[in-house]
Amino acid sequence: MRFVAPTDSSQVAVLPLLGVAMVPAVLVLALVCMSIERAEETVRLPTVQARPPVVRESPAITVRLTREGAVTVAGQLVADADKAAAWQREQAALRMLGFEPSQATLIVHADPDVPTGMVQQLIEQAQQAGFRKCALRGAETQP
C-alpha cells in the first residue's frame, strides 16, 4: 500500500484544525458534566427539619397597693383578712395553666407614699404562699 499525498493544499490544512478544535470542546463538555454531578450532590436538602425551641413565658400577677393601704390582686380588691384566700385563688389559676406559683412574677405597683413596711409585708405574705419572684413598680397613673 502506498501513501498518496493530496494535491490540494486546502484539504491538508482543514483536517488538523478540526482535530485541534475538538480537544478543547471535549474538555469543556467533560468539565460541565462533572460540575453538574457535583452540583446535584451538594444541593440535597436534609430530611429532618430543625424546629425552633419552645419558649414558655412566665405568668405575671399584678398587685396594687394604694396610698390608703388597699390591696388589689389581679384586679380584685382584697381585704386584709382575705389575702390568704386571694393567694390560694392565684395558685389554683396558675396550676390550671400548667405553672407553679414559684414560676410566676408578682408585679407590685405601690404608691410612693405607702410605708416601706407595708410593701415588705405584702411581699412576705406572697412568699409564704409560694411566690418567689417579685418586681417593684411605681404606682400607675389613673387615666
C-alpha positions in Angstrom: 0.0 0.0 0.0 1.2 3.3 -0.9 0.6 6.6 0.6 -0.5 9.3 -1.8 -0.3 12.8 -0.7 -3.2 15.0 -1.5 -2.5 17.5 -4.1 -5.0 20.1 -2.9 -3.4 22.1 0.0 -6.9 23.2 1.4 -7.7 19.6 2.4 -4.4 19.2 4.3 -4.9 22.4 6.4 -8.6 21.6 7.4 -8.1 18.2 9.0 -5.5 19.2 11.6 -7.6 22.3 12.5 -10.7 20.1 13.2 -8.7 17.8 15.5 -7.3 20.7 17.4 -10.7 22.4 17.8 -12.3 19.2 19.1 -9.9 18.7 22.0 -11.0 21.9 24.0 -14.7 21.2 23.2 -14.4 17.7 24.6 -12.6 19.0 27.7 -15.3 21.7 28.3 -18.1 19.1 28.0 -16.3 16.8 30.4 -15.9 19.6 33.0 -19.5 20.7 32.6 -20.8 17.1 33.2 -18.6 16.8 36.3 -19.8 20.1 37.7 -23.5 19.2 37.1 -22.9 15.9 39.0 -21.2 17.8 41.9 -23.9 20.4 42.0 -26.6 17.7 42.3 -24.7 16.2 45.2 -24.3 19.5 47.2 -27.9 20.7 46.7 -29.6 17.8 48.5 -31.7 19.0 51.4 -31.8 17.2 54.8 -34.7 15.0 55.5 -35.1 16.2 59.2 -36.1 19.8 59.6 -34.9 21.8 62.6 -37.6 23.2 64.9 -37.3 26.3 67.0 -37.2 25.8 70.7 -40.5 26.2 72.6 -40.3 29.2 74.9 -42.8 29.5 77.7 -43.3 32.9 79.1 -43.6 33.1 82.9 -47.0 34.4 84.1 -47.3 37.7 85.8 -49.7 38.7 88.6 -50.3 42.4 89.2 -50.7 43.6 92.8 -51.5 47.2 93.5 -51.0 48.9 96.9 -52.8 52.3 97.2 -51.9 55.2 99.4 -54.7 54.2 101.8 -53.3 50.7 102.1 -55.9 49.0 99.9 -54.6 45.9 98.1 -55.7 44.7 94.7 -54.6 41.3 93.5 -55.2 40.5 89.8 -57.7 43.3 89.5 -59.8 42.3 92.6 -59.8 44.3 95.8 -58.7 42.2 98.7 -59.4 42.9 102.4 -56.6 42.2 104.9 -58.4 39.1 106.2 -58.9 37.7 102.7 -55.3 37.9 101.5 -54.6 34.2 102.1 -57.6 33.2 100.1 -56.5 35.6 97.3 -53.1 33.9 97.1 -54.7 30.5 97.0 -57.0 31.6 94.2 -54.0 32.7 92.2 -52.1 29.5 92.9 -55.1 27.5 91.6 -55.4 29.6 88.5 -51.6 29.2 87.8 -51.8 25.4 88.2 -54.8 25.3 85.8 -52.5 27.0 83.3 -49.7 24.5 83.9 -47.5 26.7 86.1 -46.3 26.6 89.6 -46.5 29.7 91.9 -42.7 29.9 92.0 -42.7 30.4 88.2 -44.9 33.5 88.4 -43.7 37.0 88.8 -45.6 39.4 91.1 -45.6 42.9 89.8 -46.2 45.2 92.7 -47.4 48.7 91.9 -47.1 50.7 95.1 -48.0 54.3 95.7 -44.8 56.3 96.6 -46.5 57.4 99.9 -47.1 53.9 101.2 -44.7 53.0 104.0 -42.0 50.6 103.0 -43.0 48.2 105.8 -46.4 47.6 104.1 -44.8 46.7 100.8 -42.4 44.4 102.6 -45.2 42.7 104.5 -47.2 42.2 101.3 -44.2 40.6 99.6 -43.6 38.3 102.6 -47.2 37.1 102.5 -46.8 36.3 98.8 -43.6 34.4 99.5 -45.3 32.4 102.3 -47.9 31.4 99.7 -45.1 30.1 97.3 -44.5 33.1 95.1 -40.8 33.7 94.7 -40.3 36.3 92.0 -41.2 39.9 92.6 -40.8 43.1 90.6 -41.5 46.5 92.2 -43.0 49.3 90.1 -44.3 52.8 90.9 -48.0 53.4 91.1 -49.7 53.7 87.7 -51.4 56.9 86.9 -55.2 56.8 86.6 -56.5 57.8 83.1 
